[in-house]
Amino acid sequence: MSYLKNFPNQEGYFGEFGGAFLPPELEPHFEEINQAYLTLGRSADFLNELKYIRKHYQGRPTPVYYAHNLSREIGAHIYMKREDLNHSGAHKLNHCMAEALLAKHMGKTKLIAETGAGQHGVALATAAAYFGMECEIHMGEIDIAKEAPNVTRMKLLGANVVPVSFGGRSLKEAVDSAFQSYVPQADTALFAIGSVVGPHPFPMMVRNFQSVVGYESREQFLEMVGELPDQVGACVGGGSNAMGMFAGFIDDENVTLNGVEPLGKGTKLGEHSATMTYGKPGMIHGFKCMLLSDEEGNPAPVHSIASGLDYPGVGPEHSHLKMEGKVNYHGVTDKETLDAFYKLSSKEGIIPALESSHAVAWAMKHGQENPGSTILINLSGRGDKDIDYVTENFGFGENL
Ligand SMILES: *Cc1c(COP(=O)(O)O)cnc(C)c1O
């Protein structure tokens, strides 16, 4: 596994992207997390406990499934890694359980994070409940009103949801609020980032915690099919489910890797969240990456039908892999995403998250253009959270 060992470098750079641009009061805390990860996080005790949790609590390994009905209709072979069957319904718990375990090994008693739509907050609150830790989730008041079921879940799981009432009252302010709260508590709390984004060491750490998805998939696929897939794909918001999947195949020269990002409802700034297609290098939340920005270089407003994908930045490693030409990045519109959502539900009996539906839409398109090809995608999560929104706004897919 040569690639993963070489990236990032010791300062947390993937080529020109990554790094850690922190206010001075946070620097020692991120260095503490980095050192803890490099020592405790690689100890036999840590790895054995994580293995136990994955098997007995999360229900891993999740299956790889051959979507036989969809494949017949498309004319290509489409396989799915079923992260929707991971406990709590998405891949996010993979890194949240590991971050919480690291916190425990560091002697911390509390987890702090921000959340946008609430998915990261729910996964982290789940991990906190398992370990008997306190959990503090900062969330904008606008998001609290929009995502009521996730707020209820977090509270049931025992988390303290802190409403953020300044500025735009959404994700950006939630990040600021969570950092402010973390600084005076850093001796007893761990700040837990929810994707392969943020300052070093998080992009590296979260990728490595998610790599279980790719390693399992490679082994399962070989066992099922006898050879590797031609194409591997995953949706990209911050990029954690995609990096986890890619980690299993990145040294396989004959496997093409594909990231799928939201083209949303149009090509103008504000109508999409297609960072790789329309972005340029910039800085957000303490690291360098491809960024959708306005004329002053500030993060731009973004849109996607999938709230887990509407981030103006992207993981530094994806930014690097795009520059190196090691991964292809494709855009899929809201409309194509909805078609895929209805199709997978009615053809295979699997209701996918709108985020994951982007990967399904890409696989359908690629399969139609390349008959007979073999495609493996990461089905990052289940769509229960999306069914009310989809059916109230778009019906039951009767126009397909
Ligand atoms: C949060 C989320 C994503 C996007 O996050 P990544 O870090 O890009 O993986 C994708 N799918 C689901 C189901 C999610 O909850």
The ligand as an SDF file (V2000), in Angstrom:
LIG
                    3D

 15 15  0  0  0  0  0  0  0  0999 V2000
  -22.4600   13.1880    5.2700 C   0  0  0  0  0  0  0  0  0  0  0  0
  -22.7890   12.2270    4.1950 C   0  0  0  0  0  0  0  0  0  0  0  0
  -22.0930   12.2140    2.9690 C   0  0  0  0  0  0  0  0  0  0  0  0
  -21.0610   13.2350    2.6150 C   0  0  0  0  0  0  0  0  0  0  0  0
  -19.8990   13.2140    3.4020 O   0  0  0  0  0  0  0  0  0  0  0  0
  -18.5190   12.6780    2.8420 P   0  0  0  0  0  0  0  0  0  0  0  0
  -17.5550   13.1080    3.8720 O   0  0  0  0  0  0  0  0  0  0  0  0
  -18.2840   13.3290    1.5010 O   0  0  0  0  0  0  0  0  0  0  0  0
  -18.6200   11.2100    2.7090 O   0  0  0  0  0  0  0  0  0  0  0  0
  -22.4050   11.2440    2.0420 C   0  0  0  0  0  0  0  0  0  0  0  0
  -23.3750   10.3220    2.2790 N   0  0  0  0  0  0  0  0  0  0  0  0
  -24.0570   10.2970    3.4370 C   0  0  0  0  0  0  0  0  0  0  0  0
  -25.1110    9.2660    3.6140 C   0  0  0  0  0  0  0  0  0  0  0  0
  -23.8030   11.2420    4.4340 C   0  0  0  0  0  0  0  0  0  0  0  0
  -24.5030   11.2240    5.5810 O   0  0  0  0  0  0  0  0  0  0  0  0
  1  2  1  0
  2  3  1  0
  2 14  2  0
  3  4  1  0
  3 10  2  0
  4  5  1  0
  5  6  1  0
  6  7  2  0
  6  8  1  0
  6  9  1  0
 10 11  1  0
 11 12  2  0
 12 13  1  0
 12 14  1  0
 14 15  1  0
M  END
$$$$
